[in-house]
Amino acid sequence: MASICAIKPKEIERPVLDLSGDALRAGIQAMVTGAEEHGGIERYVDAVKLKSSMFQQAMDDIENLELEAFMGLCTFMATVRRRVGPWLKEESFADVREGLASLFDDEEPVDARVEAFCARFPNDKKHRWVRDLATEVMHNVEPDRFPLMNRWVWDARANTGVLREIWHGDNVDHITIPVGDGYGTYLMLREELSQFLSENGFFRDILQYVDIFCAQVYAQYICEQGGSYLRADFTAPEDPMQHTRRLLGLDGVRPGSGRSRLKSIDGEAFVIDDTTLLN
């Protein structure tokens, strides 16, 4: 993996984000309250940290990443695991592995790396999950450098995501938010959310709290209106924290069974070593 180098501010375009204080406060309240019956918000923080450490360990030598290890990681990426099946063969995985390694090539801008990775796959609706694969891996391996950049955080083309749910305005559902979905947008969003969380009593593990907050905000949207591209993944009318765990990938393995929610080409669930994060 390429060595970590400093991100040069002049290389990143950071848009101005007009966020709603009321929506942010409501999101924090829902996040804390919803987590209470599952052992408290700290348990979610620990689970997010554990997931990240799993990615870091598996990706320590990306060039030699084994397919079985990659399959295990896919179970913790909710928008990837139901669609990645056709690529879980040795002959196709070789190209995926090469692409994953290129995501950490600091010679190229972040957005260019993600775009190049996506270009390895067919450019159609069935492969929109590929961007999430790239951004999930980058974020989980180096969460301090790469914020959550999944489509459910912000998809400028679809005008949907967490950003819309916390945007300030009286008629947000009927406007197009003039903000792109490049690296700078996600960095700016994380900075804004980190500052707001700090001002509201969260002083440690801010990176993890930002992830949980984003997942909670979009989970609430799923419960109230239903997701568009996520509808196939989130259909059960359950509590918001159920969807929060799914968005964060913390429900990847069914406790006690060893059976994952990763789907093979024929629709069967893969069986991997049982790993319990939250149940």
N, C-alpha and C positions, 0 to 999 in steps of 0.2 A: 504494500500500500504506500502511496506517496506520503512523504512527510507533511505534517501540518504546517502550513505557512499562514501568516497574517492576512486577513482579508482587507484589501485596500478600499477605503470608503469611496474614493473617486470612481471606482469601477462599478459601483452599485447605485442604481437609481431608486431612491426611496420616495414613494408617493406620500402625500398627506392623507391621513385616514380620519374621517369624521365619525367617531364612534359615539354611541349613546351611553351616557353614564347610567341611566335607568336600566337599560338592557344588561349592562355589565354587572350591576349590583344584583339584579335578579338572577343572573347566571351563577354568581358566586353563592348566593343563598341556596339555589337549587342543587348545586354541586355538593355543598357541605351537608345539607339536609338529606339528600338522596343517598349519600355514602354512609350515613350513620348506622343503618340496619345491616350493613355489610362489614362492620368492624371499624368504621371511621375513614375519613379521607386519607389518613396516613397510610392505611393499607393499600390504597390505590397508588400512592406515591411509591411505596416499596415495590409494588408489582410492575410499575412502569420502569423503575430502575433495573429490576431483574430482567425484564424483557430486553432492555438495552444491553445489558451485560452479556446476554445470550448471543445477540447479534455481533457484538464486539469480539467475543471469543471465536465464533464461527468464521467471521470475516477477517481474522487476524492475518491469514494467508489466503487472500482471495483467489490468487492464481491457481491454487490447489484446492479450492473449495469443492467438496464432494457433493454429489447430487443428494444423497440422503440427508446431509446437514442442511442443504438448501431447502429441501422439502420440509424439514422441521421448522425452519424459519417462516416458511409460507403460511403455516398454520396460525401465525400471530399477525397476519396482514389480512384484515377482513375483506377488503375489496379485491384482493389478489387470489386468495385461496380457492374460490369457486371457479376461477377461469384459467388458472395457470396449468391445469392438467396436461394439455397437449404438449407442453414444453418440458415435462418431467420425464424425458427420455435422454439417455446419454448423448445421442447424436445431436439433439437440439440444444441440450443444456450447455454444451461446450461454448456455443455462441453467447448464451445468456451469461455464463461465467465471465467471458471476456468483456462483455458489456458492463457488468457489475464492477469489474476492476477499473474500467475507464471512468466511472463516476467519481473516482477519487484522484483523478489526474489534475493536479492543480495548475497545469499549464493552460487549461481552458476555463472560461467563465462557467459558473454553475449552470446557468440556463442552457448554455451550449452543450454541456455534458448530458443533461437530461434529454434534450432534443435529440442528440446523437444516439442515446440509448434507445429512445422510442423508435428511431428510424430503423432499428434492427428488426422490428416487427411490422406486420401489416398495418397500414394506416386506415383503419376502419373502426366503427363503433364497438365491435367485439373486442378490440384491443385497447380501449381507453384505460383499462386497468394497468397497462404497462407503465404509464407515468407514475401511478401510485406505487408500483414496485420499486421504481428508481428512487422516488423521494422517501419512501419508508426505509429503505436500506440506508440511504445517506443519513437520515435523521437518527435512526437507531444506533448506527455505528458511531456517529459524531454529533450527538445532540446539541453540544455547545455551539457548533459551527453551523449546523443546518436545522432550521426550525421545521415544524410540521408543514409540509407543502402539498398535502394530498388534495385531490379535487374537492372533497367535502369541506375542506377549510376555505377554499375559494376557487371557483371555476368561472373565470371572466366570460368565457364564451357562453356558458349556460346561465350566467348571472345568479349563481346559487352558491351556498356555502355559509360557513360560520360568519364570514365578513358581512354578508347581507343581514343576518339575524341580529347583529349588534351595531348595524349602521344607524346613524342618527337621521331621523326624518319622519314626517307624518304619513307618508305614502310610499314606504320603501318597497313594498311588493309590486308597485307599478312603475318603478324607475329602473333605468340601467345605471349601475354604479360605475363611474368612469375611472376604474382602477384596474390595471393589468394584473396578471397572475405570475409575474416574474419573481425571481429570488428576492429582490428588494422589497416587494410587497409583503412577503411572509416574514422577512426580518423586521420590517416596520411594525407589523401586526404583533409579533412577539414582544417587541420593545414596549409597545403601548400597553399590552396586557400585563407584562411583567411589572411595569410601573404602577398600574392600577391595582394589581394584587398586593404589591408592597405597601401601597397607601391604605390598604384595607386589612392589614395585619398578617400578611404572608411574607415571611422574611427568609425562609430556607426552602430549598428544593423548588425554586421558582420555575425552572424549566419544566419540571414534571407537572407542577400545578397548572401551567399554561396549557399543556397537552390535555390534561383532564378537563380543564375548563372548556376548551374548544370542543372536546368530545361531548361534554354535557350539553352545551348550547345546541349542537347539531342533533343530538339525540332527542332533545325537546322538539325540534322541528320535525323530526321523523315521526314522533308520537302524535303531533298535532295535525300534520298535513300529509305525511308520507314522503319518502324520498323519491327522486326520479330515477337516477341510475342505480340507486341503492335499494330500490324496492324489492328486488329479488333476494337481497340479503337480510332485510329487516322487515318481516311480515307479521310477526307475532305481536298482538296488542299488549305488550308487557310494560313494566315500569321504565322510566327514562334511563335509569342506571343500567338496565339490561342492555340497552342500545349503546350506552356509554362504554361499557366493557367490550362490546362488539367492535365499535369504532376503533378502540385502542388495541384490539387484537388480543385482549386478555381472556377471551373465551375459547381460544384456539384448540384446547384439548379437553375432552369430556373427562372430568375427574373420575378416577377409579377404573376407567375402561381402556385407556391407552388409545382410544379411537379419536382421530382428529376430525376437524371440520374441513380439512383439505380434500377436495374432490379429484378423483382420477378421471381419465378420459371417459370411462364407462359409468361414471357416477358413483362408484364405490368410495367409501372413506378409507384413507390410508390409516394404517396402524403404526404408531411410533411410540417411543418411550413415554410413559405417562409423566407429564409435567403440569403441575397445578399452580396457577397464579392466583386466580380468584374463583371462587365457586359459591 
